[in-house]
Amino acid sequence: MSNMFGFSRAVIAALVVLCCSNALRRNCPVVTGHVGIGPFSGNDTVHINLDGVEVIEGTLGEYPYTPRDYLLTQPSYTLSRIHAYDLVDLDLTSLHSADSITLGSPNLHTLHHTKLRNATSLSIHSMQINSLDSLSDNELNLEKLYINGPFPNVNSIAIGCTSVDYMQVLDNSSVTLGGSSTKEMTIKQLDLNSITGLKRSATLQTLEVDSMKLSGPIHITHLKIPFDNLRELQVLQQENSPLKTITLPPKAVDWTGGFGLVVTGGPDLNLTSRYGADDQGKRIQTWYWPKNVLLIDISGATVGNTFFDSFVTQQMGLNKDFPPSVLSDFRIVPSANSTTFNCTTFRELEGMGRLPSDGYEFSCYDPYLASGAIRVHVPITLSFVSAVLGICIWMI
């Protein structure tokens, strides 16, 4: 191999030996260069011990080393399945700093690792270990975080990042945002797929998310949004999803940056009212419209006019504290179960210039017109509401 990358085969071989020697590992906490793993042959169980290594300034990947490894991963740290698919035990106890980490071997049962103190990119893939905490529950400022299972022995994933630009979790597990010591968390884009639950750590003081997308088979019946701020919520369901309700907290009224709501699929999702019941059966408000709405796009869910009451009041200009929002898009295509919904009010708002008027930007469908069902909800028009308000003011 040429020395153009600053490494020779002798150096690589020495680094492989380093990984296997207790004395060398203890005396070399910082490794500069490429640490080669493999190749392995036969069916023997493979054990790799790097417990004395704290920092890898070069790369960790396959052996023999190739220039392609350097070009693709330098100066990152990468541990992947290359020639190590049957890895079952890995000791990275002391490793705390790396630029980029990719870890995933579907047969890995034991991972010895304490914590990470520095990284910019973290990818965790299918393994048999029973906890991801040493990797995911750390106060890191990440550009990218991928947690893509399955993890058959993990039921709950705690994520303790301080900030992350893009986070993706794809696993049949419950996700807790906020780790054992995290106080503040900021996420630009949160992509959750197939999860069974979404919670906020009790120790987390602030949790701000720019955009969240919940997709795939959503294994959640009642989704509660536990954020202090959210700009966009996308709920993209597949058939037979158990999702029935979505709760937005009271603080949603004051969310900043504008709010977009996108809901597709899921006729069992009930968006007919802003009210629901708590665990004791007491009637409570479960949905609070943000005062600055930029986008509403709902299709396939069961909706009702009363779900939009406070939004309509604001768009009519009747709330002096909240001026009408300026929306880029307004589209509602409800499920056939939406017998308490009609488009009369929204078409009048469109005519007033309080909703988009372009044919693509505005669309609203009455389910009773499409299905031939008998309408059971008498439309309450804006003129009727205005008249009632006028009578009330006159009586006062």
N, C-alpha and C positions, 0 to 999 in steps of 0.2 A: 504494500500500500504506500502511496506517495505521502510525503510529510507536508503537503500543501496545507493541511488542516491543523498542523501542529501536533499530530499524534502518529505514533508508529505502532506496528503490531506488537512490539515488545512492551510498549507502555500499556496497551490494551490488555495484553496477557497479564501484566503485573497487576492491573486493576482487578481482573477477575480473581487472581490469587488473593488480593487484598480482601475481597469479599468473603473469602473462605478461611482467612487466618484470624484467630482471636487477637493475637498480639498486634498485627497490623491494623485491625479495625479499631482497637482501643487507642492506638497512637496516631490515627489519621482521621480525625473527625470531619475534616474538610477535604473533599476530593475535587481536584481540577482535572478535567479530561473526561473520557468516555468510560463508563463502567459497563462491561459486556456481560450478558447473561446467556447461557446456552452455548451451542445447541445441545439438546438432551436426546437421548435415544433409549429405547427399551421401555419397560412398563414400571420401572422402579419409582417410588415416591420421591419427589424432588423437594428439598428444603433449602431455602436461601436465607442467610442471616446477615443483615446489614445494621445490626443494633448499635454499632459504634459510630456509624456515619451520621453526622448532623446536617451537613450541607454538601450538595453536589452542584458544583459550579458549571459542570459540563452537561453531559447527557447520560441517561441510563436506558439501555435498550438491548438489542440483540447482539450476539457475537457469532460469526465474525462481524467486525465493524465495517461499515461501508460509508463512502462519502454521502450517500443519500440520507443516512441517519443524521449526519451533521447538518445538512442543508435543511432538513425538515424539522429538526428538534432543537438545535442549538439556538439560544443558550438555555433551553428548557430541560426540565427533568421529566422523563417519560418512562413509566413502567407499564408495559402492555403484555398482550398474550403471545407475543412473538416467540415461538419455540418454547413456550412455558404454559401451554394450555392446561396441563395437568397439575399445575402448582397447587399444593394444598396447605402449605405453611410458609408464612413470610414474616420476617422480623425486621421492622423499620423503627425500632423503639425510639431511637434518638433523633431521627430525621425531623427537622422542624422548619427548614427553609428550602424552597424550590420555586422556580418561576412557573412551571407548568407541570401538573401531575395527572397522569392517566393510570388508573388502577382498576383491573378487572380480570379475574380468572374464575370461570364458573365453578371450578372445583375447590377454590380456596376456602378452607374452613377456619383457619386461624390466622389472624393478623395481629402482630405485636407492634403497637404504635401508641405513643403517648398523646401528642397533639401537634398541630401545625401553627407556626407563628408568622409565617410569611409565604404567600403564594398569590399568583394573579389569575391562574386558570386551574380548575379542578374538575376532573371527569371521573366519576365512579360508576362502574358497570357491574353486571351480574356476578355475585359471589355468594358463598354459603356462610359467611361470617354472621354472627348474631347481633352486631352493633356497628353502626357507621359513625358513632360519635367522635372518635379520634380524628376523623377526617372532616365531617360536616359541622360539628359543634365547636367551631373556633371563630374568634373575632377577627375575620379576614376582610380585606377590601379586594373583592374579586371582580374581574371583567366577565368571566364566564363560569357558571357552575352547572354541571350536568350530573344528575343522579338517575341513572337508567337501569332498572332492575331487569329481571326479577331478583329479589332478595328473600328467598323462602323462609329464612329464620329471623327476619326483621318485621315487626309490626308497626313500629313508630320511628319516624326519622326527625331528629331535631336539627335545625339549621341555625347556626349561631353567627352567621356573617354580619358584619357591620354594614357593609354595602356590597351590592352586586349589580352589574349592568344587565346581565341576562341569566336567569335561573330556570332550568327545566328539571322537573321531577316526573318520572314515569315509573310508577310502581304501585302495586296493590297494598299500600301502607298509608297510615295517617301521618300527616305532615304538621309539625309544630314549628312556627316561625319564631325565632328567638331561642337562644341556647341557655346554658346554665349560668352564664355571666353577661349575656348581651343586654345592653340598656337601650340602644338605639339601632334601628335597622332601616335601610333605604334600598328599595329594589326598583329598577327601571322597568324591567319586563319580567313577569312571572308567568311561566307556562306549566300548568299542572295537568297531568293526564292519568286517568285510571286510579286516582287516589281514593282512599276510604274515609278521610277526614281532614279538616283544616282547622288548626287551632293557633292561638297566640299565647306565647309564654307569659306567665303571670309576672315575671320579672322585667318584661320589656316595657319601657316607658313610652317610646314612640315607634310607630310602624307605618312607614309611608311607602306606597306602591304606585308607580306611574300607570302601569297597565297589567291587568291579570286576565289570562285566558284559561278557562277550565274546559277540557275537552276529553274526547274518548268516552268509554263507558264510565259514567260518573257514579261511583258507589257511595253517594251521600244522599240522604233523604231530606235533611234540612240544612241548607248551606247558610252559615252566618259569616258575613264579611267583617273581619276583626281589625280593620285598618283605620288609621287616623287620617289618611288621605288616599284617594284613589281617583285617577283620571279616566280610566276606561275599564269596563267590566264586560268580558265576553264569556258567555256560557253556551258552549256548542255541544249538544247532546246527541247521543245515538239512540236508536230505538230501545225500548225496555229499560230506560234509565229510571232509577227510583227517585230522582230528585223531584220534590214536591213544592218546596218553598225556598225563597231567598230572602234573607234579612239584611237590610242596610241600617246601620246604627243611627241614633239621633244626630251625632256629629257629622253625618254625611251632608246635612243641610249646608254646612260651612266648608265643604271640600273646595279646594281652590284648583284653578287650572282648567275648569270645564269638565263635564262628565259625559261620557258616551256609554250607552247600554246596548249591547248586542246579544240577543237570545235567539237560538235556533233549535228546533226540535223539541221533543218532550211534551206531549199533550197532557201529561200528569202534573206538569209544573203549573201551579195555581198563582196567577197574577190577576186575580179578580178584585182584590181589595188590598188596602194598605194596612189592614189589621189582621191579627191572628190570635192565637192563644198561647200562654206560657205553659210551663210544666204543670201548673196547678189548674189549668183550664181557664184562667182569667184572661179577659180580652185585653190585648195590648197592641200598640202600633208596632209593626214589624218592618215597615218600609218608609224611609224618609227621602223625598226627592231633593237632590242638591239644587241650590238656587241658580246655578249656572249649568244648564244642560246644553250640550253641543250636538248630540246624536241619540236618536231612539230608533232601533231596528229590531223588531220582535216578529218572529215567525214560528208557527207550530205550537206555541204555548197556549194555554187557556187564559184569556184575559177578560177583564171587565172594565167598564168605564170608571167605576169608583177608584180603581187602582191609580188613575191619573188625576184625581180631584185637585190636589194641591198644585200639581203642574199646570192644569187648566186654569186655575185661579190666577196663578202667576202670569200665564200667557195672556189672560184677559186684561191684565193691568190692574187688577183689583187689590193686589198686595203692595202697599206703598213701600214696604221694606225690600221687596224683591222685584226689580224690573223684569219684564219679559226676557227670556233667553233668546239668543239668536242661534237657531239650529241649522246645521248644514244638511241634515237628512232626517226625515221622519217617515218610517215605514212600519206598518202593522199588518201582518197577515195571520190572524188568529186561527187556532184549531177549531174544528167543527163543534167542540164542546163549549165554545164561548157564546152562550145564549144570552148573556147579560152585557154584550158589547155591541155598539154601533158606531159608525163613523161621523154621525151628524155634527157633533161638537168640533171635531178636528177639521172637517171640511170648512166650517165657518171660521175657525182660526186661520186656516189657509187663506180664505177670502179676505181676512183682516190684515194679512201680511205678517201674522205671528207664527206661521209655519212655512217652510219652503213651498214654492208653488210650481217648480219645475216638475214635469211628469216623472222623471227618474228620481228626483230628490224627495218627492212626496207620493206616497201610495198608502191607501187604507181600504181594507176589504171587510164588508159586513158578512159574517159567516152565515147568517140566515138567508142572504141573497144567493150565496153559492150553494148551500145545501138544501134549500127549500124548506128549512125548518120554520116553525111558527115563532115569530118574534115575541118574546115575553118581556122585553125591556122597552119602555116608552122613552124615546129619545128626549133628552132635556137640552134644548137649544140654548145658545148664548143669549138670544133675545129674551127667552123666558127667564133665565137666570138674572139678567139685567133688570127685567121688570120686577121680579121679586125683591131684589136688592133695593130698587127705587121705592117700592111700597114700604119696606122696612125703615128706610131712612126718613120717609115722609111721616110715618107713624111716630118716629122718635121726635 
